[in-house]
Structures are given as structure tokens and as C-alpha cells.
Amino acid sequence: MQSPSSLHDIRVLDLSRVLAGPYCSMLLGDYGADVLKVERPHSGDDTRRWGPPWVEGESAYFLSVNRNKRSLALNIKHPKGQQVLRELVAQSDILLENFKTGTLDAWGLDYPTLSKKHPRLIYCSISGYGRTGPQAHRPGYDFAVQAEGGIMSITGPADGEPHKVGVAIVDITAGLFATTAILAALHHRDNTGQGQYIDVSLLDSQVAWLANIAQDHLLSGNIPQRRGNAHAHIVPYETFPTSDGHLALAIGNDGQYQKLCQVLERPDLWDNPSYQTNASRVALRNELVPQLQQAFQTRPTQDWLDLLLDAGLPAGSINNLSQVFAHPQIQAREMLQSVEHPTIGSLPQVGPVAKMSTTPASIRSAPPLLGADTATVLHEWLDYSDEQIHELAKEQAIALSPTPSH
């Protein structure tokens, strides 16, 4: 018998698009929530058209963050579409949206309005700059927020241009922050019966995960600089060239550094009192690191990894994605899974991260075709008749035909 999921009795009305919101609702879906993805008829979520690659008309981007959801093609600009949405709210525990500030207010779909009738509703807004403050109306995009929020100033080679992170990390972390806030709000509602409003911004999220770098600046007043792959506070903690490539080395304490010197057969790098504490190694990084680089270039990467790992030292190869998904640990941890898609067939997916012993997260359904569940949801959530549904379709308040996106 399959174990129940953590959120099996929770309904999520997901009005969000692109990445941050859909990532949040996907996580809630992985934990078992019934997620209803509301999409524009005929065009759907923006990411359905972001490609190539496409497979059987579906974009890889859309497929990456929309499993465990059902798709309702609803025209919320249409008065009858707005009425359908209000009725869906009455059946929902959580509403998630990322419209521009003020858009839903104009239709009476804002939290103050909805919460009067539905005090248990948890309403989460994700936006670029938040719903308050002088820039609340600005549209938010991950790349621009990486620039404004500081991460690009500390990412990239020391003598090169600022770099963005290789994935839309601000969107992803905003989705994570939204998910944790929603789970906290659910716990509060269990205790009090009261829902609440959650305001998550990309900019706030980006600043929050500056973590120790932000704290360093706040305490010292120093402006952190780009260091390439080097760590601001730990040495040696960066990539090193080998005779046939590179490896990543993360020496976290003085005992590990002593072991490293033994592996490198360089006792002199430990015997020198100037290198025996991390603080002194940080101060003398420009003197020490070139000596380590020279030592690592004497052997190929795999030889060094074998020696380092045998000594219990944290090191890793720099893998491409083909190597990542072939990694035995990734496979053992079920981070590569598959689900049956209606047009693609077997669809590979990155598996859920959290391994929960009693209520495990799971991939139960593939990302939906646009509008594939419109009639089913209106029957199931709102008890609409076939006649009512076809009348809404005739008036273009909904769309019924599930179709590939591209």
C-alpha cells in the first residue's frame, strides 16, 4: 500500500507563469497537493514557447517545472472566466500568483477582497520587487535581479566581467522561499483556522542568499570582489589544474590542510608555520595557491581524486550534465526518474530532493498538455454540467482541446 503524501488534502490554485511560481507549485505537487495550473487559452504558460528544444510540441523548459499539475485553460480577462476563478478560489487552500502589481486587484481577485469570503485562504504573490516599496510596479526578471541584487558583482573571474549564475537561480530560490512560507502558513492555519498573505520578491530572495558574503560586508564595510572559483574566507577552496583537466578542492579546516600536504607529498607546505591556520593561508593566498597549482599539475585528475578521497578530503571532478546523470550516487538517490507523458512517452525528470520516510515526495503525473484537464476540473471542483462547460467554451471563457504547445 502506497504511503499517503504530506499534502494529499491540499488544493493549490496556481496562476503563476514562467519559473519561480511554477517551481514552487511543482514542489507542493511533489509533496502531494492537488495543483491546478490556470493558463491562458491557446498560448498557455510563456515557457511552453521557450525553446528549442521541443519534444512532440512540448518545450524542455516547461517540462522541467510543471509535473504533478493539471492544466485549466481559462480566460481570466473574460467576466465569466473571472467568475469561474472566484468559484475555484472557494475550493482552494492556496492561491499562487505572479502577476504585475495591481493586475488582480483591478478584477477583485486580490487578497483583501478574496479573504473576506475565504478567511482560510493562503494567498502567495511572487514578484520581481515585492508588492510594497517604490519599485513594486517594476517587472522582474532573473537576470536583471542577479545584477541588481549583488550576485553578479561577486561571480566571475577576478580580472574579467561580472557573470550571472548558469541557471535562473533567483527564480529558483524565490520559489523555494515561497514554498517554505506556504508550509509555515499552513501550519499556522492548522492551529488558528486563519489564512494569510505572503509576499515574496525576487530581489529580496537574491539578497537573502548572499549569506556570509552579505554579513561580511555589513560588518566590515568592505566591498566583496569577484574571485573566480576561489573562496573569500577559506584557502585552499577552489579549482586546481591537473595534467589533464581540473578538479575542485574544498579544504575546510586546518586538519584537512595537513592531510592535503601529505597527499601532495609536500610536507614543507605544512611545516611552514605561516600556512598552518586558515587565517594565515587566506592572508598569504597569493603565495600559497601557486605552489598548490604547481603540485596538482604533476598528475591527472582521476589519480588525484583517488588519493584525495582515500584520505577523506572533500574533492570532486567537474562533470558535464551527461556525467552528472550517469553518476552512480545520483542514480542511487533516484535523482533521475521518469514519468509517462501523453505525447512524448517516457519523460525523464529530475527527482524530488527530500527523502521522506513516512510521506515521500513523488512524481505522479507528467506536465500537462495545455487545457488537458479543463472539463475534468470544472466537473470535479465545481460540479459543472457538460452544458455549462460547453457554454463557457462557446463564449471563449475557457478552452477545452488539449494540444501540444508548439
C-alpha positions in Angstrom: 0.0 0.0 0.0 1.4 3.4 -1.0 2.1 5.8 1.8 -0.1 9.0 1.9 1.6 12.2 0.7 2.1 15.1 3.1 -0.2 17.5 1.3 -2.7 15.0 -0.1 -5.7 17.0 1.1 -4.4 20.5 -0.1 -5.6 22.2 -3.2 -3.4 24.8 -4.9 -4.8 27.2 -7.4 -1.7 28.2 -9.4 -2.0 31.4 -11.5 1.8 31.8 -11.9 3.9 31.5 -15.0 7.5 31.0 -16.1 9.7 29.7 -13.3 9.6 31.0 -9.7 5.9 30.3 -9.2 5.7 27.1 -11.2 8.8 25.8 -9.3 7.0 26.5 -6.0 3.8 24.8 -7.1 5.8 21.8 -8.5 7.3 21.3 -5.1 3.9 21.4 -3.5 2.7 18.9 -6.1 5.7 16.6 -5.3 4.5 16.7 -1.7 1.1 15.5 -2.8 -1.0 18.7 -3.3 -3.6 18.8 -6.0 -2.2 21.6 -8.1 -4.5 23.3 -10.7 -2.4 25.3 -13.2 -4.5 28.1 -14.7 -3.3 29.0 -18.2 -4.3 31.3 -21.0 -6.3 29.5 -23.7 -4.3 28.7 -26.8 -1.0 30.1 -25.6 -0.6 28.9 -22.0 2.4 29.5 -19.8 5.1 31.6 -21.5 7.6 28.8 -21.2 5.6 26.5 -23.4 7.1 28.6 -26.2 10.6 28.9 -24.8 12.9 26.7 -27.0 14.3 24.8 -28.7 14.4 22.1 -27.7 10.9 20.9 -28.1 9.8 17.3 -27.9 6.4 16.4 -29.6 5.5 20.1 -29.3 6.4 20.5 -25.6 9.3 22.7 -24.6 12.0 21.3 -22.3 11.7 24.4 -20.2 8.0 23.9 -19.5 8.6 20.2 -18.8 11.2 20.9 -16.2 8.9 22.6 -13.6 5.3 21.5 -14.3 4.8 17.9 -13.3 2.2 16.9 -10.8 -0.2 19.5 -12.0 -3.4 19.7 -14.0 -4.0 22.4 -16.7 -7.1 24.5 -16.9 -7.3 26.8 -19.9 -9.2 29.8 -18.5 -9.5 33.3 -19.9 -9.4 35.4 -16.7 -9.8 38.6 -18.7 -13.3 37.4 -19.5 -16.0 38.2 -16.9 -17.2 34.7 -16.8 -13.7 33.4 -16.6 -13.2 35.6 -13.5 -16.4 34.2 -12.0 -15.1 30.7 -12.6 -11.9 31.7 -10.9 -13.7 33.0 -7.9 -15.5 29.7 -7.6 -12.3 27.9 -7.8 -10.8 30.1 -5.0 -13.7 28.9 -2.8 -12.4 25.3 -3.3 -8.7 26.1 -2.8 -6.4 26.2 0.2 -3.6 28.1 -1.6 -3.6 30.7 -4.4 -0.3 31.3 -6.0 0.2 34.2 -8.5 3.0 36.3 -10.1 1.1 39.0 -12.0 2.3 42.5 -12.2 1.4 44.5 -9.1 -2.2 45.7 -9.3 -3.4 43.4 -12.1 -5.5 41.1 -10.0 -6.7 44.0 -7.8 -8.4 45.5 -10.8 -10.5 42.3 -11.2 -11.3 41.9 -7.5 -9.0 38.9 -7.2 -6.7 40.5 -4.7 -6.1 39.1 -1.2 -8.1 41.7 0.8 -11.1 41.1 -1.4 -10.9 37.3 -1.5 -10.0 36.8 2.1 -13.3 38.5 3.3 -15.2 35.5 1.9 -12.4 33.0 2.4 -10.5 33.7 5.6 -8.7 30.3 5.5 -7.1 31.2 2.1 -3.3 31.3 1.9 -2.5 33.8 -0.9 1.1 33.9 -2.1 2.4 36.6 -4.5 5.8 36.3 -6.2 7.0 39.3 -8.0 10.3 41.0 -9.1 10.4 43.7 -6.4 7.6 42.9 -4.0 4.2 44.4 -3.5 5.4 47.3 -1.5 8.1 50.0 -1.9 8.9 52.5 -4.7 9.7 49.8 -7.3 6.8 47.5 -6.6 5.4 48.0 -10.1 8.6 47.1 -11.9 8.6 43.8 -13.9 11.2 41.4 -12.5 13.4 39.1 -14.5 16.0 36.8 -13.0 19.0 38.2 -15.0 18.3 41.8 -14.1 17.8 40.9 -10.4 21.0 39.0 -10.3 22.7 42.2 -11.5 20.8 44.5 -9.0 20.9 42.1 -6.1 24.7 41.8 -6.0 25.4 38.2 -7.0 26.9 39.2 -10.4 29.4 41.6 -8.6 31.0 38.6 -6.9 30.6 36.0 -9.7 33.2 35.5 -12.4 36.9 35.7 -12.9 38.7 38.3 -10.8 40.1 40.1 -13.8 37.0 39.6 -16.1 33.4 40.7 -16.5 30.7 40.1 -13.9 28.9 36.8 -14.6 25.4 35.5 -13.9 24.9 32.1 -12.4 24.4 29.4 -15.0 20.7 28.7 -14.1 18.0 31.2 -13.1 19.0 30.9 -9.5 17.0 33.9 -8.3 13.8 32.4 -9.7 14.6 29.0 -8.2 15.4 30.4 -4.7 12.3 32.6 -4.7 10.2 29.5 -5.5 11.9 27.8 -2.5 11.3 30.7 -0.2 7.7 30.8 -1.3 7.3 27.1 -0.7 8.7 27.3 2.9 6.5 30.3 3.7 3.4 28.5 2.4 4.2 25.4 4.5 4.6 27.7 7.5 1.3 29.4 6.8 -0.4 26.0 6.5 0.9 25.1 10.0 -0.4 28.4 11.3 -3.8 27.8 9.7 -4.0 24.3 11.3 -3.5 26.0 14.7 -5.7 29.0 14.2 -8.0 28.5 11.2 -6.7 31.7 9.7 -5.1 32.1 6.3 -2.7 34.9 5.4 -1.0 36.8 2.6 2.6 36.0 1.6 4.7 38.5 -0.4 7.9 37.0 -1.9 10.1 39.1 -4.2 13.0 38.0 -6.5 15.1 40.9 -5.2 14.6 40.0 -1.5 15.4 36.4 -2.3 18.6 37.3 -4.1 19.8 39.5 -1.2 18.9 36.8 1.4 21.1 34.1 -0.1 24.1 36.3 -0.2 24.5 34.8 3.3 28.1 35.1 4.7 29.2 37.5 1.9 26.4 39.9 2.9 27.3 39.6 6.6 31.0 40.2 5.8 30.1 43.5 4.1 27.7 44.6 6.8 30.3 44.1 9.5 33.4 45.3 7.7 32.1 47.8 5.1 34.3 46.1 2.5 33.0 45.7 -1.0 33.4 41.9 -1.9 35.2 41.3 -5.1 35.0 38.5 -7.7 37.4 35.7 -7.0 36.6 33.2 -9.8 36.3 29.8 -8.1 38.2 30.8 -5.0 36.5 31.3 -1.6 36.6 34.6 0.1 37.2 33.1 3.6 38.8 29.7 3.1 42.1 28.6 1.5 42.6 26.3 -0.4 39.0 26.2 -1.6 38.8 26.4 -5.4 39.6 24.6 -8.7 43.1 23.4 -9.5 44.6 22.4 -12.8 45.8 18.9 -13.2 47.9 17.4 -16.0 44.7 16.6 -18.0 42.0 18.9 -16.6 40.8 20.4 -13.4 39.4 19.3 -10.0 37.5 21.1 -7.3 39.0 21.1 -3.8 37.3 22.3 -0.6 39.6 22.2 2.4 37.5 23.3 5.3 39.9 23.2 8.3 43.5 23.0 9.3 43.5 19.3 9.9 42.3 18.7 6.3 45.0 21.0 5.1 47.6 19.0 6.9 46.3 15.8 5.2 46.4 17.6 1.9 50.1 18.3 2.3 50.7 14.6 2.9 48.7 13.6 -0.2 50.7 16.1 -2.3 53.9 14.9 -0.7 54.7 18.5 0.2 55.5 18.4 3.9 57.1 21.8 3.6 53.7 23.4 2.9 52.6 22.2 6.4 55.9 22.7 8.2 55.8 26.4 7.4 54.1 28.0 10.4 52.7 30.7 8.1 50.4 28.1 6.4 49.1 26.2 9.5 46.0 28.3 10.1 43.3 29.2 7.7 43.5 32.9 8.6 47.2 32.9 7.7 46.5 30.9 4.5 43.9 33.5 3.5 46.3 36.3 4.1 49.0 34.5 2.1 46.8 33.0 -0.7 48.8 34.7 -3.5 51.9 33.0 -2.2 50.4 29.6 -1.3 48.0 28.9 -4.1 50.6 29.0 -7.0 52.6 26.3 -5.1 49.5 24.1 -4.9 48.7 24.7 -8.5 52.2 23.5 -9.5 51.8 20.4 -7.4 48.5 19.4 -8.8 49.7 19.7 -12.4 52.0 16.7 -11.9 49.3 14.1 -12.2 45.9 13.5 -14.0 42.6 14.4 -12.4 41.5 10.9 -11.5 44.7 10.0 -9.8 44.4 13.0 -7.5 40.7 12.3 -6.8 41.5 8.7 -5.8 44.2 9.9 -3.4 42.2 12.8 -2.0 39.0 10.8 -1.4 41.0 7.9 0.1 42.4 10.5 2.6 38.8 11.6 3.4 39.3 15.0 1.8 36.4 16.9 0.0 37.2 17.0 -3.7 35.3 16.4 -6.9 35.6 16.2 -10.6 34.0 18.9 -12.7 31.2 17.0 -14.5 29.2 17.9 -17.5 25.5 17.0 -17.3 25.9 13.7 -19.1 28.3 12.7 -16.4 26.1 14.0 -13.7 23.1 11.8 -14.6 25.4 8.8 -15.1 26.9 9.4 -11.6 26.2 6.3 -9.5 25.3 8.4 -6.5 22.8 10.4 -8.4 21.2 7.2 -9.7 21.2 5.5 -6.3 19.5 8.6 -4.8 16.8 8.4 -7.6 17.5 11.9 -8.8 16.8 10.6 -12.3 13.3 9.4 -12.7 10.8 9.1 -15.5 7.0 9.6 -15.9 4.7 8.7 -18.8 3.7 11.7 -20.9 0.6 11.6 -23.2 2.5 12.5 -26.4 6.2 12.1 -25.5 6.0 8.7 -23.8 8.6 8.1 -21.2 9.7 11.5 -20.0 12.9 11.8 -17.9 12.7 14.1 -14.8 15.0 15.3 -12.1 13.6 13.6 -9.0 12.4 15.2 -5.7 15.3 16.1 -3.4 13.8 15.4 0.1 13.7 11.7 1.0 10.9 11.5 3.5 10.4 8.2 5.3 6.6 8.3 6.0 5.1 10.7 3.4 7.6 10.6 0.5 7.6 13.1 -2.3 6.8 11.6 -5.7 6.3 12.2 -9.4 2.8 11.1 -10.0 1.9 12.8 -13.3 3.7 14.3 -16.3 3.5 18.1 -17.1 0.0 18.5 -18.6 -0.9 19.4 -22.2 -2.4 22.9 -22.3 -6.1 22.7 -21.2 -6.0 18.9 -20.9 -7.9 19.0 -17.6 -10.3 21.9 -18.1 -13.5 19.8 -18.3 -12.4 17.3 -15.6 -11.6 20.0 -13.1 -14.8 22.0 -13.7 -16.8 18.8 -13.1 -14.7 17.7 -10.1 -14.1 21.0 -8.3 -17.2 23.0 -9.2 -19.7 20.3 -10.2 -20.4 22.0 -13.5 -22.6 20.2 -16.0 -21.5 19.3 -19.6 -23.8 22.0 -20.8 -22.3 24.7 -18.6 -18.8 23.8 -19.7 -19.6 23.8 -23.4 -21.4 27.2 -23.0 -18.2 28.6 -21.4 -16.2 27.2 -24.2 -18.6 28.7 -26.8 -18.2 32.1 -25.1 -14.4 31.7 -25.1 -14.1 31.9 -21.3 -12.4 28.5 -21.4 -10.7 26.3 -23.9 -11.3 22.5 -23.9 -9.0 20.9 -26.5 -5.7 19.7 -25.1 -2.9 20.5 -27.6 0.9 20.4 -27.7 2.3 23.9 -27.1 4.5 24.5 -30.1 
